[in-house]
């Protein structure tokens, strides 16, 4: 199941090649690289996470007496295709997969998307392009094009970890299933100047890709422990109260015609520590979508602020882990 975070990401400062500031990084062969900066602080971050939308509002301050120019980048979550799981993949056009929009001090800014296809950590974008395959493993024509590859092409891609071949009829390679295993990695970026001693407000929003799993409500209605939920529990802090709630939720939902799912939203938060000092004011809002849904995520001092929303506030916050949200989703809004 892909870590999406969701998706999922924080702003990073990345210098353009004309800058000679050793506290920043340059564009490097093979993609974007990142490093921290001591010149610009993140005064605040207001983060909103939901199945349908992610919104982030940042306030930055240039701590120096000189303008700081570079490139601000939003690292897109790595996405791996999974034909056996109900995953909601990015549905935007190739040059804007996540329907990403950004404003700086209230003015729209054009962000460029750089994409790479990775297999075992190696850039295979050009290898795929040479076979007429896109970097997006979930793109509609991928499975059909993979099926049309000849035996030698399949063998090479399988050896490189780019695909898995599931053999069908031993007498006919045409019955084999060729499954993409490469990962889409990318980042949106745009040029940015932080004026000396001034604050800059950056806001962006996008439609996340959401991991999913079909639920066995009959089994879930009988569980007595977290392990009985048969869910990926890494990073969502499932406790006894949630297990009890999930059991009652499953018993109620199994009587209804909808097909509930477990949905996962992942957000890369630790990169917020790449700015000067801690995040002085951090607010996280998670919206579970429907009062009938259940939600779980790791956090301290979380408060319910509406029938669907939960909030966590921190001051002088240095994130040490990313955020993962689990939503037991009825499919109703």
N, C-alpha and C positions, 0 to 999 in steps of 0.2 A: 504494500500500500504506500503510495507516495507521501513524503513529508511535505505538506503544502503550507506549508504554509504559507501556511497559509500561513505562501503564500508566503505573511509572512515576511516582513523584512524591515530593516531600519535604514536610515540614510547614512551614507558614508561620504567623507570628503576625499576626492581623488584628484590629484593635480594633473593639469595638462602638460604635454611634453615641453612647453616653453618655459615652465617654472623650474627654479633651481632650489626649491625649499626641501631640505632633506627630511622634514617631518612628514612629508607626503609621498605618495607613490606615483609612478608614471603609468601610462598605457604600456602594456607589455605584449610581446608576441603571444598569440593564443588567447587573448581576452583581457579583461580588466583586472587589475590588482588593487588592493586596498591597504591603507595603513592609517594610524591615528594622527591627529593634529592637536597641537597645544595652543593654536591661535584662535580657535573658534569653540565656544562652549554651547551646549544645549541647555537653554534655560528651562524649557518645558517640552513635554511630549504628551499629547492627548491621543490615545489609541482606542479605536472602536473596532471590535471584531464581531462579525455575524456571518451566517452562511451566505448571505446575498451580497455583502459589501464589507470592505475594509476601508476605514478612513483614519488618517493620521494628520495631526496638526502639530508642527514643531515651531518653537521660537529659538533662534540662534543669536548669539552675540559675538562679534569680533572683539577679542580682548586686547588687541594691539592698536597702535596708532597709525597703522598702514592698512590700506585695502588688501584683502586676501582674495585672490581669484583662483579658480580651479574648476573641477567638474564634480558635481554632486551626482551620486549614483544610487539607484535602488536595486539591490540584488534580488532578482526574481527567484522564487523557490525552485530547487531542482525538481523536475517532474519526470517520472518513469511511467510508461504505459502499463496498464494492468487490464488485459481483456477479460479477466475473470472477476473483476470487482466493479461495483457501481460507483465509479469515480467521476466527479464533475470536472472535466478538463477546461482549460481556458478556451473561450469561444469567440475571441476577437480575431481580427484579420492577422495575417502573418507578421505585419510590422507593428502590431499592437495587441498581442495575444491576450493580455489581462485587462484590456480597455482602461489603461492607466491614464489618469489626468493629474496635472500638477499646476499649482499656482504659487507665485512668489510675491508676497505683499499684495495679494489679491489679483494679480495679473496672470493670465494663462501663459504657460511656458511649454514649448514643444520639446518633448523628451524622445530620445532615440533609443531603440531597442537593439542590443547586440545579443545574438544567440549562438550557442555552441552545442554540438552533440558530443557527449562524452561516453566512453565505454572503458571501464576499469581505470578511470581517471585520465584517459588519453583522448585528445581531441580527434574525433572521427568525422567532423562535419564535411570535409572535402571528400572523404571516402564515400559517404552517403550521397553527396551531390553528384559524384561521378556515376552513380547508379540510378540517378533520377529520384532520390529519396530526400525528403525534407528533414530538417533538424528536429522537428516535432514528431516524436514516436507515436503520438495519438492522432495524428492527422488522418483524415478520412481515407486517402488513397494508399496509405502505408501497407496495410495487410495485403491488398490486392497486388501491389508492386512487388512485395517480398515473395509472394507466391509465384510470380512470373520469373524469378531469378533461376538461372541454370544451376546444376549441381555444384559446379566449381565455385561459382559466386557464393552460394549458400555456405559451402565448406569454409571459404576464407572468412566470411563474416562471423561464422560460428567460432572459428579459432580465435578471432580477435575479441570475442565476448560481445559482439554487436547484436547477435540474434541467438535464440534457441530454436532448434529444429525438433519438433515433436513428430516422430515417424508414424505414418499411417499404414497403408497397405504396403508390405515389403516389395510387392511386384510393381508398384507405381509411385514414383516420387511426387507425382502430382497430388497425391493424397496427404502429403506431409503438411503440417502446420508450421509456418515460420513466424516466430513471435519476436517482436522488437524488444531488446533488453537495454538499449542505450538510454541515457538520461539527457533531457533537455536542461541546459543551464544558461542563464542569461542575466542581463542587467539593463535597466533603463538608466539613461544618464543625460545630463544637460549642463551647459556652462553656467557658472554662478560666481558672482562677486559679493563678498561680505564687506560692506563699507567700514572703514576704521571706526571703532567705538560704537557701532550702531547695531540695532536689532534687525533681524530678517525673519519674516514669517513665511514658512513653507508648509503648504497643505497638499496632500495627495490622496487619491482614492482609487480603488480598483475592485474588480470582481474576482474573488479568490477562486482557486481550484480547491475543491473540498473532497478529502478522502472519504470513502464510504464502505460499509459492510452490511450485508443483509443479515437480519436478526432471526434467530430461532426463538420466537416468543414463547412457545410451549416449554422449551428447556429453560429459558430465562426466568419464567414465572416460578420455577422451582429452586433457583439457586440460593445457596446459603453463604457463599463467600465470593470474594472478588474474582478468584480464578474460575468460578463457574460461569462468569459472564462471557468467556471466550472472546474477549476483546483485547486489542493492543492497549495496554494500560500504561505504557511508558510516558511519563510526564504529565499525567492527568490527575494523579492523586486521588484515586478511588478509595473511599472509606466505607465503613459499615453502614452509615446512614444512606450513602448512595446505593449500595447493594440492595438494601431494603426497599428504597424508593424504586429502583429498577425492577425489582420483583413485582411490586404492586403495579407499576406502569405497564409491564409486559402482560400481566393478567388482564388489565383493563383494555389494552390495545388489541389483544388477540381476538376480541369479540367484535372488532370493527373491520370494515372492508379495506382500509388503507394498508400499505406495505411499509411499515416503519423501518428506518435504517439507523445505524450508528454513523455519525458524521464527525470528521476530524478537521479542525482548522489549526494550522501551524504558522507561527510567526517568529521570524528570526529577530530576537531582541538584544542579544549580547553585543551586537555591533554598535549599539548605542554607547558603549564604553569607549569607542574610538575617538570621541570628542574630548575637549579639554575638561577634565574633572567629571564629577558625577552629574546625572540629570537632576537639576535642582528641583523640579516638580514633575512628577509622573502620574498620569491617570490612565487606568485601564478600564474600559467598559466592554462587557461581553453581553450580547443580546442573543438569547436562545431561540428567538423566532416566534414561538407560540407558548402560551402559558402551560400547555399540555406537554411540552418537551421537558427533558431532563438535561442538566448540564453539569460538567465537572472539569475543573482545571486547578492547577497548583497556584496558590496565592495566600497571602497573609492579610488579615483585616478586610476580607471581602464582605461587602454589604449588598443586600438586595434593595434596589432603588425603584423598581417598578415590577409589574407582573412578569416581565421577560428580561429585565436588565440587572446586571450585577456589576459592582464598581469596586475598584481597589485604587487607593491613593498612596503615593510614596514621596518623601522629600529626600534630597541628596542621595539619589538612587543610582547604584551601579549594578546593572543587570548581570547576573552570573549564569543564567540559563535562559533558554528560549521558552516561548509559550506554546502550549498545546491545549486545545479545547476539545472536549468530547461532548457531543450533543446527541442524545437519543431523540431522534426526529420523527414525529408522527406524520410529517408531510403536509400538515395543515398550517396555514398562516393566518 
